[in-house]
Amino acid sequence: MEPGADEVLFDAPEHFRIYKSGRIDRFHRPVLVAAGVGDDASGVASKDVILDADTGLTVRLFLPKLQLQEPSSKKKLPVLVYFHGGGFILESAKSATYHNYLTSLAAAAGVLAVSVDYRLAPEHRLPAAYDDCWAALRWAAASARDADGDDDWLAAHGDASRVFVAGDSAGGNIVHNVLVRASSSAEYAPPRIEGAVMLHPFFGGSAAIEGEPEHAVVITEKVWAFACPDAAGGADDPRINPTAPGAAAVAALERLGCERLLVCAAGKDWLVARDRAYFDALAASAWPGSAAWLETEGEEHVFFLLKPECDGAKALMDRVVAFIAGA
């Protein structure tokens, strides 16, 4: 073993510990729940679909039961593809936290939600998560577009003309990177994405910006180096720092592949300054879409997952629902 391999590079109590060797101790072990849990109370059915048996990529679909009870209904639902958070190294679409949140979101917004269980670092370093989420988005859009598509729920009930992407924390970062890919892919016609929702997105950089605590820079650099050790620009790689100086970051913002974007932040979140900087840079750019900002005062990072019944979480849900509806 390399000398010093057991040296702790970063310790996040109750969450994870990163070692110089590349090993990780995960203290946060999410409680996983089976698809279908909570169907009766929520009016939302769920199921798991394997997209790639070789990589293990799966998605969990959430469908309001009304659609199943009225098979003759011609009403199509917006398709929302969701990317969970966890710093690229924790959590799962099958955890109770995300199962419950996506169940609530599908019911409130009247969407067919597709929650992506992407591969985690360090076992699968980035861009594995980006690739998985892009593949899941393409699959969901194609399945909704084809009456004989790969999935019966998406084929029967998904509206391919109304596709949305959303994610929290690292999942919000994935939203940005998927939107960049959607506008630049030359391999095939990318899916049309009507709107995107970033919930407390995980962005950073090598130097603190105005209003950003110093410890935020340390966290970003450590986690990003662990999840994406091959990043040439370190914490200023445009994938983690979309507002970094240089033409690459500017060009990426200007060509985001969606028509509308909602950036949500929390007033007491260590990421709030970065999230505001992202929104301001996007609003000042030549991007032709429509951007909106929502900041919840007095709340911490991803509070809506931890306290879904609080007033702030309910107000945030209402805003996301209104955004999907076009308001």
Secondary structure as a PSIPRED ss2 file (coil, helix, strand):
# PSIPRED VFORMAT (PSIPRED V4.0)

   1 M C   1.000  0.000  0.000
   2 E C   1.000  0.000  0.000
   3 P C   1.000  0.000  0.000
   4 G C   1.000  0.000  0.000
   5 A C   1.000  0.000  0.000
   6 D C   1.000  0.000  0.000
   7 E C   1.000  0.000  0.000
   8 V E   0.000  0.000  1.000
   9 L E   0.000  0.000  1.000
  10 F E   0.000  0.000  1.000
  11 D E   0.000  0.000  1.000
  12 A E   0.000  0.000  1.000
  13 P C   1.000  0.000  0.000
  14 E C   1.000  0.000  0.000
  15 H C   1.000  0.000  0.000
  16 F E   0.000  0.000  1.000
  17 R E   0.000  0.000  1.000
  18 I E   0.000  0.000  1.000
  19 Y E   0.000  0.000  1.000
  20 K C   1.000  0.000  0.000
  21 S C   1.000  0.000  0.000
  22 G C   1.000  0.000  0.000
  23 R C   1.000  0.000  0.000
  24 I E   0.000  0.000  1.000
  25 D E   0.000  0.000  1.000
  26 R E   0.000  0.000  1.000
  27 F C   1.000  0.000  0.000
  28 H C   1.000  0.000  0.000
  29 R C   1.000  0.000  0.000
  30 P C   1.000  0.000  0.000
  31 V C   1.000  0.000  0.000
  32 L E   0.000  0.000  1.000
  33 V C   1.000  0.000  0.000
  34 A C   1.000  0.000  0.000
  35 A C   1.000  0.000  0.000
  36 G C   1.000  0.000  0.000
  37 V C   1.000  0.000  0.000
  38 G C   1.000  0.000  0.000
  39 D H   0.000  1.000  0.000
  40 D H   0.000  1.000  0.000
  41 A H   0.000  1.000  0.000
  42 S H   0.000  1.000  0.000
  43 G C   1.000  0.000  0.000
  44 V E   0.000  0.000  1.000
  45 A E   0.000  0.000  1.000
  46 S E   0.000  0.000  1.000
  47 K E   0.000  0.000  1.000
  48 D E   0.000  0.000  1.000
  49 V E   0.000  0.000  1.000
  50 I E   0.000  0.000  1.000
  51 L E   0.000  0.000  1.000
  52 D E   0.000  0.000  1.000
  53 A C   1.000  0.000  0.000
  54 D C   1.000  0.000  0.000
  55 T C   1.000  0.000  0.000
  56 G C   1.000  0.000  0.000
  57 L E   0.000  0.000  1.000
  58 T E   0.000  0.000  1.000
  59 V E   0.000  0.000  1.000
  60 R E   0.000  0.000  1.000
  61 L E   0.000  0.000  1.000
  62 F E   0.000  0.000  1.000
  63 L E   0.000  0.000  1.000
  64 P E   0.000  0.000  1.000
  65 K H   0.000  1.000  0.000
  66 L H   0.000  1.000  0.000
  67 Q H   0.000  1.000  0.000
  68 L H   0.000  1.000  0.000
  69 Q H   0.000  1.000  0.000
  70 E C   1.000  0.000  0.000
  71 P C   1.000  0.000  0.000
  72 S C   1.000  0.000  0.000
  73 S C   1.000  0.000  0.000
  74 K C   1.000  0.000  0.000
  75 K C   1.000  0.000  0.000
  76 K C   1.000  0.000  0.000
  77 L E   0.000  0.000  1.000
  78 P E   0.000  0.000  1.000
  79 V E   0.000  0.000  1.000
  80 L E   0.000  0.000  1.000
  81 V E   0.000  0.000  1.000
  82 Y E   0.000  0.000  1.000
  83 F E   0.000  0.000  1.000
  84 H C   1.000  0.000  0.000
  85 G C   1.000  0.000  0.000
  86 G C   1.000  0.000  0.000
  87 G C   1.000  0.000  0.000
  88 F C   1.000  0.000  0.000
  89 I C   1.000  0.000  0.000
  90 L C   1.000  0.000  0.000
  91 E C   1.000  0.000  0.000
  92 S C   1.000  0.000  0.000
  93 A C   1.000  0.000  0.000
  94 K C   1.000  0.000  0.000
  95 S E   0.000  0.000  1.000
  96 A H   0.000  1.000  0.000
  97 T H   0.000  1.000  0.000
  98 Y H   0.000  1.000  0.000
  99 H H   0.000  1.000  0.000
 100 N H   0.000  1.000  0.000
 101 Y H   0.000  1.000  0.000
 102 L H   0.000  1.000  0.000
 103 T H   0.000  1.000  0.000
 104 S H   0.000  1.000  0.000
 105 L H   0.000  1.000  0.000
 106 A H   0.000  1.000  0.000
 107 A H   0.000  1.000  0.000
 108 A H   0.000  1.000  0.000
 109 A H   0.000  1.000  0.000
 110 G C   1.000  0.000  0.000
 111 V C   1.000  0.000  0.000
 112 L E   0.000  0.000  1.000
 113 A E   0.000  0.000  1.000
 114 V E   0.000  0.000  1.000
 115 S E   0.000  0.000  1.000
 116 V E   0.000  0.000  1.000
 117 D E   0.000  0.000  1.000
 118 Y C   1.000  0.000  0.000
 119 R C   1.000  0.000  0.000
 120 L C   1.000  0.000  0.000
 121 A C   1.000  0.000  0.000
 122 P C   1.000  0.000  0.000
 123 E C   1.000  0.000  0.000
 124 H C   1.000  0.000  0.000
 125 R C   1.000  0.000  0.000
 126 L C   1.000  0.000  0.000
 127 P C   1.000  0.000  0.000
 128 A H   0.000  1.000  0.000
 129 A H   0.000  1.000  0.000
 130 Y H   0.000  1.000  0.000
 131 D H   0.000  1.000  0.000
 132 D H   0.000  1.000  0.000
 133 C H   0.000  1.000  0.000
 134 W H   0.000  1.000  0.000
 135 A H   0.000  1.000  0.000
 136 A H   0.000  1.000  0.000
 137 L H   0.000  1.000  0.000
 138 R H   0.000  1.000  0.000
 139 W H   0.000  1.000  0.000
 140 A H   0.000  1.000  0.000
 141 A H   0.000  1.000  0.000
 142 A H   0.000  1.000  0.000
 143 S H   0.000  1.000  0.000
 144 A H   0.000  1.000  0.000
 145 R H   0.000  1.000  0.000
 146 D C   1.000  0.000  0.000
 147 A C   1.000  0.000  0.000
 148 D C   1.000  0.000  0.000
 149 G C   1.000  0.000  0.000
 150 D C   1.000  0.000  0.000
 151 D C   1.000  0.000  0.000
 152 D H   0.000  1.000  0.000
 153 W H   0.000  1.000  0.000
 154 L H   0.000  1.000  0.000
 155 A H   0.000  1.000  0.000
 156 A H   0.000  1.000  0.000
 157 H H   0.000  1.000  0.000
 158 G E   0.000  0.000  1.000
 159 D E   0.000  0.000  1.000
 160 A E   0.000  0.000  1.000
 161 S E   0.000  0.000  1.000
 162 R E   0.000  0.000  1.000
 163 V E   0.000  0.000  1.000
 164 F E   0.000  0.000  1.000
 165 V E   0.000  0.000  1.000
 166 A E   0.000  0.000  1.000
 167 G E   0.000  0.000  1.000
 168 D E   0.000  0.000  1.000
 169 S C   1.000  0.000  0.000
 170 A H   0.000  1.000  0.000
 171 G H   0.000  1.000  0.000
 172 G H   0.000  1.000  0.000
 173 N H   0.000  1.000  0.000
 174 I H   0.000  1.000  0.000
 175 V H   0.000  1.000  0.000
 176 H H   0.000  1.000  0.000
 177 N H   0.000  1.000  0.000
 178 V H   0.000  1.000  0.000
 179 L H   0.000  1.000  0.000
 180 V H   0.000  1.000  0.000
 181 R H   0.000  1.000  0.000
 182 A H   0.000  1.000  0.000
 183 S H   0.000  1.000  0.000
 184 S H   0.000  1.000  0.000
 185 S C   1.000  0.000  0.000
 186 A C   1.000  0.000  0.000
 187 E C   1.000  0.000  0.000
 188 Y C   1.000  0.000  0.000
 189 A C   1.000  0.000  0.000
 190 P C   1.000  0.000  0.000
 191 P C   1.000  0.000  0.000
 192 R C   1.000  0.000  0.000
 193 I C   1.000  0.000  0.000
 194 E C   1.000  0.000  0.000
 195 G E   0.000  0.000  1.000
 196 A E   0.000  0.000  1.000
 197 V E   0.000  0.000  1.000
 198 M E   0.000  0.000  1.000
 199 L E   0.000  0.000  1.000
 200 H C   1.000  0.000  0.000
 201 P C   1.000  0.000  0.000
 202 F C   1.000  0.000  0.000
 203 F C   1.000  0.000  0.000
 204 G C   1.000  0.000  0.000
 205 G C   1.000  0.000  0.000
 206 S C   1.000  0.000  0.000
 207 A C   1.000  0.000  0.000
 208 A C   1.000  0.000  0.000
 209 I C   1.000  0.000  0.000
 210 E C   1.000  0.000  0.000
 211 G C   1.000  0.000  0.000
 212 E C   1.000  0.000  0.000
 213 P C   1.000  0.000  0.000
 214 E H   0.000  1.000  0.000
 215 H H   0.000  1.000  0.000
 216 A H   0.000  1.000  0.000
 217 V H   0.000  1.000  0.000
 218 V H   0.000  1.000  0.000
 219 I H   0.000  1.000  0.000
 220 T H   0.000  1.000  0.000
 221 E H   0.000  1.000  0.000
 222 K H   0.000  1.000  0.000
 223 V H   0.000  1.000  0.000
 224 W H   0.000  1.000  0.000
 225 A H   0.000  1.000  0.000
 226 F H   0.000  1.000  0.000
 227 A H   0.000  1.000  0.000
 228 C C   1.000  0.000  0.000
 229 P C   1.000  0.000  0.000
 230 D C   1.000  0.000  0.000
 231 A C   1.000  0.000  0.000
 232 A C   1.000  0.000  0.000
 233 G C   1.000  0.000  0.000
 234 G H   0.000  1.000  0.000
 235 A H   0.000  1.000  0.000
 236 D H   0.000  1.000  0.000
 237 D C   1.000  0.000  0.000
 238 P C   1.000  0.000  0.000
 239 R C   1.000  0.000  0.000
 240 I C   1.000  0.000  0.000
 241 N C   1.000  0.000  0.000
 242 P C   1.000  0.000  0.000
 243 T C   1.000  0.000  0.000
 244 A C   1.000  0.000  0.000
 245 P C   1.000  0.000  0.000
 246 G C   1.000  0.000  0.000
 247 A H   0.000  1.000  0.000
 248 A H   0.000  1.000  0.000
 249 A H   0.000  1.000  0.000
 250 V H   0.000  1.000  0.000
 251 A H   0.000  1.000  0.000
 252 A H   0.000  1.000  0.000
 253 L H   0.000  1.000  0.000
 254 E H   0.000  1.000  0.000
 255 R C   1.000  0.000  0.000
 256 L C   1.000  0.000  0.000
 257 G C   1.000  0.000  0.000
 258 C C   1.000  0.000  0.000
 259 E C   1.000  0.000  0.000
 260 R E   0.000  0.000  1.000
 261 L E   0.000  0.000  1.000
 262 L E   0.000  0.000  1.000
 263 V E   0.000  0.000  1.000
 264 C E   0.000  0.000  1.000
 265 A E   0.000  0.000  1.000
 266 A E   0.000  0.000  1.000
 267 G C   1.000  0.000  0.000
 268 K C   1.000  0.000  0.000
 269 D C   1.000  0.000  0.000
 270 W C   1.000  0.000  0.000
 271 L C   1.000  0.000  0.000
 272 V H   0.000  1.000  0.000
 273 A H   0.000  1.000  0.000
 274 R H   0.000  1.000  0.000
 275 D H   0.000  1.000  0.000
 276 R H   0.000  1.000  0.000
 277 A H   0.000  1.000  0.000
 278 Y H   0.000  1.000  0.000
 279 F H   0.000  1.000  0.000
 280 D H   0.000  1.000  0.000
 281 A H   0.000  1.000  0.000
 282 L H   0.000  1.000  0.000
 283 A H   0.000  1.000  0.000
 284 A H   0.000  1.000  0.000
 285 S C   1.000  0.000  0.000
 286 A C   1.000  0.000  0.000
 287 W C   1.000  0.000  0.000
 288 P C   1.000  0.000  0.000
 289 G C   1.000  0.000  0.000
 290 S E   0.000  0.000  1.000
 291 A E   0.000  0.000  1.000
 292 A E   0.000  0.000  1.000
 293 W E   0.000  0.000  1.000
 294 L E   0.000  0.000  1.000
 295 E E   0.000  0.000  1.000
 296 T E   0.000  0.000  1.000
 297 E C   1.000  0.000  0.000
 298 G C   1.000  0.000  0.000
 299 E C   1.000  0.000  0.000
 300 E C   1.000  0.000  0.000
 301 H C   1.000  0.000  0.000
 302 V C   1.000  0.000  0.000
 303 F H   0.000  1.000  0.000
 304 F H   0.000  1.000  0.000
 305 L H   0.000  1.000  0.000
 306 L H   0.000  1.000  0.000
 307 K C   1.000  0.000  0.000
 308 P C   1.000  0.000  0.000
 309 E C   1.000  0.000  0.000
 310 C C   1.000  0.000  0.000
 311 D H   0.000  1.000  0.000
 312 G H   0.000  1.000  0.000
 313 A H   0.000  1.000  0.000
 314 K H   0.000  1.000  0.000
 315 A H   0.000  1.000  0.000
 316 L H   0.000  1.000  0.000
 317 M H   0.000  1.000  0.000
 318 D H   0.000  1.000  0.000
 319 R H   0.000  1.000  0.000
 320 V H   0.000  1.000  0.000
 321 V H   0.000  1.000  0.000
 322 A H   0.000  1.000  0.000
 323 F H   0.000  1.000  0.000
 324 I H   0.000  1.000  0.000
 325 A H   0.000  1.000  0.000
 326 G C   1.000  0.000  0.000
 327 A C   1.000  0.000  0.000
